[in-house]
Amino acid sequence: MQDQIIAAVLVSAIAFFTVYFFTPLLIKFLEKRNLTVKDYHRKGGAMVARPGGPAIISGIVASEMALYVLMPIVRVEISAIVITTILAFFVGLVDDKKVMGGWFKPLALALTVVPIILLGAYDTDLAFPLFGAVKIPLLYIVVAIFMIPITGNTINSIDVLNGVASGFMVIASSALTISLIILENYEIAIASLSLVFVSLAFYKYHKFPCKIFPGDSGALTLGAMYGAIAIVGEVEVIAAVALGPAIINSFLFLSSMKRIVEHREIKSKPVVLTDDYKLKATADKDASVTLVRLILAGGPLTEKEIGSVIFKLTVFSGFLAILTAFLMGVSL
């Protein structure tokens, strides 16, 4: 247990401080090369550096490699998580450089699951609360293939306001880490701590007023690592519960658009900016339905107020995920 505590502290510190110190350097690098985009929700339309994916992936790789050295017992699992996450980063980086079609990310992310399957870093049983594990040897491969595209794209789709994606991941991955501890999967819980502290460090620069956007490379990296941890840690159902608000957002978007489409290709926006720089739901019937649009149904809000509502919903989902872990522990 002492070795695990030391590993947890070391992994958390490496994850946090790598991103904390590297992100300002990345911001300067991107600004010098005019790799910036306009923040349309901010007064004056400030130009913000993008993408922040390189800082995020650097913290993940550095901290997970430390765990790889400290915990030989889970080297296969750590390798699977890291390789899948790196591949997802490159998928996002391609999309950052050039806007790809709506099907590109789901299909490309599905291929990032291959390392997990080839390394055998998964269990074909799907665990449910109270009912226990369901044995689905062949069907589970299909579940795993869909898992990373779902988690990656749900985080990417909720990355619409300053600080939301990174703050959301701090809460959701914290709930996932606590759940893994409850289920006594301590080594993978330590791997999950890396995601918590990478997200927390990046949030400092991503929160309002934002200094850097994660971009597709950052959002897909966070989402893919979350999904990989869920598969390797055998907590797929718990992970889905913790992602509640993001999954609802994706469902609303897809059901309203009736097809997979890249957000940047949409002409009718679900929200509009008021003269006093608040956001309000659009009256355009052709615009997509999103979680933010539903939140704004009660009236205009500032970007920070919307983020606060999303975080409260995520905290609630996190508590439900932890409760699910307790119920799963009872059934074991």
C-alpha positions in Angstrom: 0.0 0.0 0.0 2.9 2.4 0.8 4.3 1.8 -2.7 0.9 2.6 -4.2 0.6 5.8 -2.3 4.1 6.9 -3.4 3.2 6.1 -7.0 -0.1 8.0 -6.8 1.6 11.1 -5.4 4.4 11.0 -8.0 2.1 10.3 -10.9 -0.2 13.2 -9.9 2.7 15.6 -9.4 4.3 14.8 -12.8 0.9 15.0 -14.6 0.1 18.4 -13.0 3.4 20.2 -13.2 4.2 19.0 -16.7 1.1 20.5 -18.1 1.2 23.5 -15.7 4.7 24.6 -16.9 4.5 23.4 -20.5 1.2 25.1 -21.4 2.5 28.7 -21.1 5.4 27.8 -23.4 3.0 26.2 -25.9 0.8 29.4 -25.8 3.8 31.6 -26.7 4.8 29.1 -29.5 1.3 29.1 -31.0 0.9 32.9 -30.8 4.2 33.5 -32.5 3.1 31.4 -35.4 -0.4 32.9 -35.5 -2.0 29.6 -34.6 -4.9 31.3 -32.8 -8.7 31.4 -33.2 -11.2 34.1 -32.3 -13.2 33.7 -29.1 -16.5 34.9 -30.3 -18.2 34.8 -26.9 -15.8 37.3 -25.4 -16.0 41.1 -25.5 -13.6 42.3 -28.2 -13.3 38.9 -29.7 -9.9 38.0 -28.3 -7.6 35.7 -30.3 -6.8 32.5 -28.3 -4.0 30.0 -28.9 -5.0 26.6 -30.3 -4.5 23.7 -30.0 -3.5 22.7 -26.5 -3.3 19.0 -27.3 0.5 18.9 -27.2 0.6 20.1 -23.6 -2.1 17.6 -22.5 -0.5 14.6 -24.2 2.9 15.5 -22.7 1.5 15.4 -19.2 -0.2 12.1 -19.8 2.8 10.4 -21.4 5.2 11.6 -18.7 3.1 10.6 -15.8 2.0 7.2 -17.2 5.6 6.3 -18.1 6.5 7.0 -14.5 3.8 4.6 -13.4 5.0 2.1 -16.0 8.4 2.0 -14.2 7.0 2.0 -10.7 4.2 -0.6 -11.2 5.6 -3.5 -13.4 2.4 -5.5 -12.6 0.3 -3.3 -14.9 2.7 -2.5 -17.7 0.5 -4.1 -20.3 -2.5 -2.1 -19.1 -0.5 1.1 -19.0 0.9 0.5 -22.5 -2.5 -0.1 -23.8 -3.8 3.2 -22.3 -0.9 5.3 -23.5 -0.8 3.9 -27.0 -4.5 4.4 -27.5 -4.3 7.9 -26.1 -1.4 8.9 -28.3 -3.2 7.6 -31.4 -6.3 9.6 -30.4 -4.1 12.7 -30.0 -2.9 12.3 -33.6 -6.4 11.8 -34.9 -7.3 15.1 -33.2 -4.2 16.8 -34.5 -5.1 15.9 -38.1 -8.6 17.5 -37.5 -7.0 20.6 -36.0 -4.9 21.1 -39.1 -7.7 20.4 -41.6 -11.5 20.1 -41.0 -12.3 16.6 -41.9 -15.8 15.1 -42.6 -18.1 14.1 -39.8 -17.3 10.4 -40.1 -13.5 10.8 -39.9 -13.2 11.1 -36.1 -15.5 8.2 -35.1 -13.9 5.8 -37.6 -10.4 6.9 -36.8 -11.0 6.7 -33.1 -12.4 3.2 -33.5 -9.0 2.1 -34.8 -7.3 3.4 -31.7 -8.9 0.6 -29.7 -6.7 -1.9 -31.6 -3.7 -1.7 -29.1 -6.0 -2.6 -26.2 -7.4 -5.6 -28.1 -4.0 -6.8 -29.3 -2.4 -6.5 -25.9 -5.3 -8.3 -24.3 -5.7 -5.4 -21.8 -9.5 -6.0 -21.3 -12.0 -8.5 -19.9 -14.9 -9.8 -21.9 -17.2 -9.6 -18.9 -19.3 -6.4 -18.7 -20.0 -5.5 -15.1 -23.4 -4.1 -14.0 -24.5 -2.9 -10.5 -26.3 -5.5 -8.4 -26.6 -8.0 -11.3 -22.9 -8.7 -11.5 -20.9 -9.4 -14.6 -22.4 -10.5 -18.0 -20.2 -12.7 -20.1 -20.2 -11.4 -23.7 -16.9 -12.6 -25.3 -17.5 -11.7 -28.9 -20.0 -8.8 -28.3 -17.6 -7.1 -25.9 -15.1 -6.4 -28.8 -17.9 -4.4 -30.5 -18.5 -2.6 -27.2 -14.8 -1.8 -26.9 -14.6 -0.5 -30.5 -17.5 1.9 -29.8 -16.3 3.0 -26.4 -13.4 5.2 -27.5 -15.3 7.0 -30.3 -18.1 7.7 -27.9 -16.0 9.0 -25.0 -13.7 11.0 -27.4 -16.5 12.6 -29.3 -18.7 13.4 -26.3 -15.8 15.4 -24.7 -15.1 17.0 -28.0 -18.8 18.0 -28.4 -19.0 19.6 -25.0 -15.9 21.7 -25.6 -17.9 24.8 -26.6 -17.2 27.2 -23.8 -14.1 28.4 -21.8 -13.0 25.8 -19.3 -15.9 23.4 -19.8 -14.1 20.4 -21.4 -11.2 20.5 -19.0 -13.3 21.2 -15.9 -15.7 18.5 -16.9 -12.9 16.0 -17.1 -11.6 16.9 -13.7 -14.9 16.0 -12.2 -15.7 13.0 -14.3 -12.3 11.4 -14.0 -12.2 12.1 -10.3 -15.4 10.1 -9.9 -13.9 7.4 -12.1 -10.8 7.3 -9.9 -12.8 7.0 -6.7 -14.9 4.3 -8.3 -11.8 2.3 -9.2 -10.6 2.6 -5.6 -13.9 1.4 -4.2 -13.6 -1.6 -6.5 -10.0 -2.1 -5.2 -8.5 -1.7 -8.7 -5.8 0.5 -7.2 -3.2 0.4 -10.0 -5.6 1.6 -12.7 -7.0 4.2 -10.2 -3.5 5.6 -10.1 -3.4 5.7 -13.9 -6.7 7.6 -13.7 -5.2 10.2 -11.4 -3.0 11.2 -14.3 -6.1 12.3 -16.2 -7.4 14.1 -13.2 -4.3 16.2 -12.7 -3.6 16.8 -16.4 -7.1 18.2 -16.7 -6.8 20.3 -13.6 -3.5 21.9 -14.7 -4.9 22.6 -18.2 -8.1 24.1 -16.6 -6.0 26.9 -15.2 -5.3 28.2 -18.7 -8.6 27.0 -20.3 -11.0 28.6 -17.8 -12.6 32.0 -18.5 -11.0 34.2 -19.7 -9.4 31.4 -21.8 -5.7 31.6 -22.8 -5.7 28.4 -24.9 -8.3 26.1 -26.4 -7.6 22.3 -26.3 -8.6 21.8 -29.9 -9.7 18.4 -31.2 -6.2 17.1 -30.3 -6.8 18.0 -26.7 -10.4 17.1 -26.3 -10.0 13.7 -28.1 -7.0 12.9 -26.0 -8.8 13.5 -22.8 -11.9 11.6 -24.0 -9.9 8.6 -25.4 -7.8 8.2 -22.3 -11.0 8.2 -20.2 -12.5 5.5 -22.4 -9.3 3.5 -22.4 -9.2 3.6 -18.6 -12.8 2.5 -18.5 -12.1 -0.6 -20.7 -8.8 -1.6 -19.0 -10.3 -0.9 -15.5 -13.5 -2.9 -16.3 -15.7 0.0 -15.3 -17.4 0.8 -18.5 -20.9 1.3 -17.0 -19.6 3.5 -14.3 -17.6 5.6 -16.8 -20.8 6.1 -18.9 -22.8 7.3 -15.8 -20.1 9.8 -14.9 -20.2 11.2 -18.4 -24.0 11.8 -18.2 -24.2 15.5 -19.2 -21.8 15.0 -22.1 -23.6 11.9 -23.4 -26.9 13.8 -23.2 -25.4 16.7 -25.1 -24.2 14.3 -27.9 -27.5 12.5 -28.0 -29.4 15.8 -28.3 -27.1 17.0 -31.0 -27.2 13.8 -33.1 -31.0 13.4 -32.7 -31.6 17.0 -33.9 -29.1 16.8 -36.8 -30.1 13.3 -37.7 -26.6 12.6 -39.0 -23.0 12.8 -37.9 -21.6 16.2 -38.8 -18.6 18.2 -37.9 -19.5 21.1 -35.6 -17.6 23.6 -37.6 -19.6 22.8 -40.7 -22.9 23.8 -39.1 -24.2 27.2 -40.2 -27.1 27.6 -37.8 -25.8 28.0 -34.3 -27.8 26.8 -31.3 -26.9 29.9 -29.2 -26.5 33.6 -30.0 -24.6 36.4 -28.3 -26.6 39.3 -26.8 -25.5 43.0 -26.8 -24.3 42.6 -23.1 -22.2 39.5 -24.0 -24.5 36.9 -22.6 -25.6 33.8 -24.5 -29.2 33.0 -25.3 -30.9 30.1 -27.1 -31.6 30.8 -30.7 -35.0 30.8 -32.2 -33.7 29.2 -35.4 -35.6 25.9 -35.9 -32.8 24.5 -38.1 -30.2 24.9 -35.3 -29.0 21.9 -33.4 -30.3 21.1 -30.0 -27.6 20.9 -27.4 -27.2 20.9 -23.6 -26.2 24.5 -23.6 -29.3 25.4 -25.6 -31.5 23.6 -23.1 -29.8 25.4 -20.2 -30.4 28.7 -21.9 -34.1 27.9 -22.4 -34.8 29.7 -19.1 -33.1 32.9 -20.3 -29.7 34.4 -21.2 -26.7 33.6 -19.1 -23.0 34.5 -19.0 -20.4 32.0 -20.2 -19.2 31.4 -16.6 -22.8 30.8 -15.4 -23.4 28.2 -18.1 -20.2 26.5 -17.2 -21.2 26.5 -13.5 -24.5 24.7 -14.4 -22.7 22.1 -16.5 -20.3 21.4 -13.6 -23.1 21.0 -11.1 -24.7 18.5 -13.4 -21.4 16.7 -13.8 -20.9 16.6 -10.0 -24.4 15.0 -9.7 -23.4 12.4 -12.4 -20.2 11.8 -10.6 -22.0 11.0 -7.4 -24.3 8.6 -9.3 -21.2 6.9 -10.8 -19.7 6.4 -7.3 -23.0 5.0 -6.1 -22.9 2.6 -9.0 -19.4 1.5 -8.0 -20.7 0.8 -4.4 -23.5 -1.3 -5.9 -21.1 -3.1 -8.1 -18.9 -3.8 -5.1 -21.9 -5.4 -3.3 -22.6 -7.7 -6.3 -19.0 -8.9 -6.5 
